Amino acid sequence: MPEIVTLQIGPAEVIAYFFVIILIIIILSASIRVVREYERGIIFRLGRFIGAKGPGLFFLVPIVDRFVKVDLRTVVVDIPRQKVVTKDNVSVDVDAAVYYRVIDPAKAILQVENYAQATNLLAQTTLRDVLGQVELDELLTRREELGKRISSIVDELTEPWGIKVSMVALKDITMPETMVRAIAKQAEAEREKRSRIIVAEGELLASEKLAAAAKQYSEQPISLRLRELQTLTEIARERNLVVVTTTTDTSSLANIVGLIKGMSKEEKGPKE
């Protein structure tokens, strides 16, 4: 019969095995890393940069490797309210937001200590510098253009950090109450100016037409008489009146009748 060998494990060996299993679990948990599709892992081995990993699963050397995770998604940072003095010495408060994302995670970690804070502070400084070079009217009417200008400057300065600034949006511009009232008065005066110009242009056009009509009546006096009779006819029709008019000048009456007959023939001619 084969001899059966039994192994006897003492309490000390059980404890040792237990600690070995715990140590293996700790090593595996420290070695395995998973990064998402929109993330990258920057690996340092004994302080030296060895590359960016991800997305997916990868392994680290415990104790030797250090891991830094970088998010590649677009980040929106609210710029604190900035007090800006414009070129025409008007003090305003500006609220803005900066949109940026990391395009090179290695540069974002190696070239700057804290890329998020550095980008935010740089955007604040650039916003004050650019808006301080324009007047208040330009600031109020060209907000989008000024935002693009600030965005291009910040993007150029953050390019060595591996940061892409896509947009700087000016959300709100707050002015002192006295300045708001002054702008309202200016707008009211501008509207009054435009209304007066329109009235003057209407008067000029009317005077030109009246001058042309007067010249026409002076050349054909009978036309003025015919116009007078037409006006009387319209008044009589509107008020249900019978207007009787006389003239001592028989030649004028004959001219009027002839003119009316001539107009009637001209109207019948095209119809025939």
Legacy VTK file of the C-alpha trace (Angstrom):
# vtk DataFile Version 3.0
C-alpha trace
ASCII
DATASET POLYDATA
POINTS 272 float
0.000 0.000 0.000
1.272 3.470 -0.810
2.337 5.392 2.198
0.189 8.469 2.927
2.184 11.503 3.956
0.414 14.099 6.024
1.700 17.635 6.338
1.248 19.328 9.581
1.114 23.144 9.423
1.633 25.008 12.574
0.062 28.308 13.597
3.231 30.219 12.691
3.183 28.887 9.119
-0.504 29.791 8.715
0.214 33.336 9.785
3.171 33.522 7.393
1.054 32.297 4.478
-1.614 34.806 5.389
0.853 37.698 5.352
2.257 36.502 2.013
-1.228 36.505 0.465
-1.921 40.000 1.850
1.426 41.199 0.463
0.610 39.812 -2.990
-2.783 41.533 -2.959
-1.169 44.838 -1.961
1.448 44.546 -4.701
-1.168 43.772 -7.345
-3.385 46.652 -6.239
-0.416 49.004 -6.419
0.672 47.678 -9.808
-2.597 47.607 -11.770
-3.932 50.910 -13.120
-6.920 51.617 -15.350
-7.531 54.936 -17.095
-10.668 55.900 -19.019
-10.892 56.877 -22.673
-10.699 60.596 -21.862
-7.729 60.222 -19.470
-3.999 59.596 -19.720
-1.516 58.348 -17.129
1.898 59.999 -16.798
4.499 57.550 -15.444
7.631 58.500 -13.492
10.151 55.762 -12.684
12.581 56.745 -9.947
11.768 60.352 -10.738
12.369 60.066 -14.488
9.570 60.502 -16.991
9.109 57.336 -19.048
5.913 58.097 -20.991
2.138 58.520 -21.044
-0.094 55.459 -20.783
-3.720 54.823 -21.618
-6.492 54.450 -22.169
-7.049 50.980 -20.731
-5.172 48.682 -18.346
-1.439 48.858 -17.603
0.962 47.838 -14.830
3.304 49.799 -12.604
6.381 48.717 -10.738
5.473 49.101 -7.059
7.435 51.654 -5.062
9.541 52.500 -8.128
6.864 54.039 -10.366
4.704 57.088 -9.658
1.469 57.686 -11.529
-0.245 61.021 -12.373
-3.666 61.054 -14.074
-4.540 63.835 -16.550
-8.061 64.592 -17.846
-8.240 65.424 -21.577
-11.811 66.750 -21.597
-12.655 70.419 -22.081
-12.664 72.252 -18.767
-14.743 75.365 -18.047
-13.234 77.716 -15.471
-15.149 80.695 -14.130
-12.866 83.724 -14.011
-13.516 85.751 -10.838
-15.026 89.199 -11.354
-12.310 91.536 -12.603
-12.308 95.309 -12.091
-11.136 96.893 -15.336
-10.424 100.551 -16.135
-11.124 101.179 -19.814
-9.148 103.478 -22.111
-11.592 106.353 -21.469
-11.150 105.967 -17.671
-14.416 104.171 -16.904
-14.319 101.521 -14.168
-16.324 98.357 -14.936
-16.614 94.865 -13.458
-16.278 92.001 -15.947
-17.341 88.372 -15.447
-15.839 85.836 -17.863
-15.220 82.130 -18.382
-12.356 80.313 -20.090
-12.718 76.997 -21.969
-9.566 74.893 -22.378
-8.383 71.296 -22.659
-5.121 69.384 -22.403
-3.768 68.265 -25.781
-0.325 67.117 -24.567
-0.522 65.545 -21.089
3.253 65.156 -20.813
3.867 68.910 -21.291
0.998 69.769 -18.958
2.756 67.907 -16.141
6.398 68.577 -17.003
6.327 72.219 -18.139
4.155 73.822 -15.445
3.504 72.998 -11.810
-0.292 73.420 -11.858
-1.612 73.910 -15.373
-5.210 74.610 -14.273
-4.252 77.405 -11.891
-1.670 78.812 -14.296
-4.195 78.966 -17.145
-6.789 80.663 -14.946
-4.382 83.329 -13.669
-3.022 83.970 -17.153
-6.566 84.425 -18.499
-7.329 86.955 -15.736
-4.209 88.994 -16.490
-4.768 88.950 -20.254
-8.424 89.959 -19.823
-7.479 93.041 -17.794
-4.697 94.013 -20.217
-6.837 93.713 -23.365
-9.974 95.377 -21.987
-7.898 98.216 -20.552
-6.850 99.152 -24.102
-10.387 99.731 -25.439
-13.044 102.339 -24.752
-16.352 101.619 -23.048
-18.429 101.802 -26.242
-16.137 99.296 -27.938
-16.273 97.015 -24.894
-20.091 96.996 -24.941
-20.511 96.509 -28.705
-17.602 94.166 -29.560
-17.679 91.647 -26.729
-17.413 88.611 -28.988
-14.488 90.049 -30.933
-12.662 90.989 -27.726
-13.276 87.496 -26.337
-11.666 85.967 -29.436
-8.710 88.308 -29.091
-8.164 87.335 -25.451
-8.574 83.659 -26.351
-5.920 83.809 -29.087
-3.418 85.514 -26.766
-3.954 83.041 -23.924
-3.833 80.088 -26.346
-0.496 81.256 -27.729
0.978 81.635 -24.238
-0.272 78.240 -22.992
0.811 76.281 -26.080
4.205 75.329 -24.519
2.235 73.806 -21.625
0.251 71.499 -23.915
-2.965 73.476 -23.301
-5.472 74.457 -26.010
-7.668 77.434 -25.096
-10.773 77.239 -27.270
-12.730 80.264 -26.042
-12.855 83.093 -23.528
-16.444 84.314 -23.062
-17.323 87.693 -21.525
-20.453 86.831 -19.556
-21.407 90.114 -17.934
-20.223 93.730 -17.763
-21.351 95.757 -14.754
-21.074 99.559 -14.779
-21.630 102.176 -12.050
-25.176 103.487 -11.715
-24.126 107.005 -12.760
-22.632 105.650 -15.969
-25.794 103.659 -16.709
-27.887 106.847 -16.411
-25.440 108.753 -18.623
-25.641 106.081 -21.308
-29.456 106.148 -21.133
-29.441 109.942 -21.635
-27.043 109.561 -24.540
-29.283 106.964 -26.189
-32.344 109.178 -25.685
-30.540 112.147 -27.233
-29.475 110.012 -30.168
-33.075 108.893 -30.798
-34.263 112.532 -30.586
-31.581 113.534 -33.074
-32.674 110.837 -35.516
-36.352 111.820 -35.224
-35.563 115.463 -35.931
-33.451 114.518 -38.937
-36.315 112.400 -40.311
-38.795 115.271 -39.826
-36.413 117.726 -41.518
-35.897 115.371 -44.448
-39.688 115.040 -44.796
-40.107 118.818 -44.786
-37.391 119.166 -47.426
-39.013 116.561 -49.661
-42.446 118.164 -49.216
-41.084 121.607 -50.055
-39.466 120.281 -53.221
-42.747 118.684 -54.306
-44.694 121.861 -53.487
-42.230 123.962 -55.462
-42.600 121.648 -58.449
-46.417 121.818 -58.171
-46.360 125.615 -57.934
-44.183 125.814 -61.044
-46.574 123.507 -62.880
-49.622 125.566 -61.820
-47.889 128.799 -62.907
-47.323 127.376 -66.362
-50.935 126.068 -66.628
-53.271 128.342 -64.610
-56.288 126.381 -65.766
-54.913 123.343 -63.915
-55.194 125.224 -60.635
-58.860 125.959 -61.357
-59.474 122.322 -62.243
-57.812 121.245 -59.016
-60.056 123.627 -57.118
-63.176 122.120 -58.658
-61.947 118.600 -57.904
-61.386 119.505 -54.262
-64.884 120.957 -54.004
-66.289 117.763 -55.531
-64.509 115.609 -52.937
-65.784 117.796 -50.090
-69.345 117.582 -51.421
-69.145 113.794 -51.756
-67.843 113.279 -48.214
-70.401 115.573 -46.539
-73.366 114.973 -48.881
-73.421 118.586 -50.019
-74.235 120.310 -53.247
-71.597 122.875 -54.143
-72.490 125.544 -56.669
-69.664 127.558 -58.131
-69.752 130.286 -60.754
-67.182 131.922 -62.887
-67.374 135.197 -64.790
-64.625 134.170 -67.110
-66.320 132.198 -69.886
-63.026 131.449 -71.554
-61.769 129.752 -68.425
-64.933 127.675 -68.233
-64.541 126.678 -71.865
-60.941 125.708 -71.265
-61.953 123.541 -68.307
-64.647 121.769 -70.341
-62.212 121.203 -73.182
-59.588 119.851 -70.816
-62.071 117.430 -69.260
-63.215 116.203 -72.700
-59.613 115.728 -73.756
-58.869 113.642 -70.639
-61.995 111.565 -71.303
-60.898 110.824 -74.884
-57.441 109.791 -73.679
-58.977 107.403 -71.170
-61.347 105.879 -73.792
-58.619 105.578 -76.412
-56.582 102.753 -74.735
-59.754 100.838 -73.924
-60.840 100.789 -77.604
LINES 1 273
272 0 1 2 3 4 5 6 7 8 9 10 11 12 13 14 15 16 17 18 19 20 21 22 23 24 25 26 27 28 29 30 31 32 33 34 35 36 37 38 39 40 41 42 43 44 45 46 47 48 49 50 51 52 53 54 55 56 57 58 59 60 61 62 63 64 65 66 67 68 69 70 71 72 73 74 75 76 77 78 79 80 81 82 83 84 85 86 87 88 89 90 91 92 93 94 95 96 97 98 99 100 101 102 103 104 105 106 107 108 109 110 111 112 113 114 115 116 117 118 119 120 121 122 123 124 125 126 127 128 129 130 131 132 133 134 135 136 137 138 139 140 141 142 143 144 145 146 147 148 149 150 151 152 153 154 155 156 157 158 159 160 161 162 163 164 165 166 167 168 169 170 171 172 173 174 175 176 177 178 179 180 181 182 183 184 185 186 187 188 189 190 191 192 193 194 195 196 197 198 199 200 201 202 203 204 205 206 207 208 209 210 211 212 213 214 215 216 217 218 219 220 221 222 223 224 225 226 227 228 229 230 231 232 233 234 235 236 237 238 239 240 241 242 243 244 245 246 247 248 249 250 251 252 253 254 255 256 257 258 259 260 261 262 263 264 265 266 267 268 269 270 271
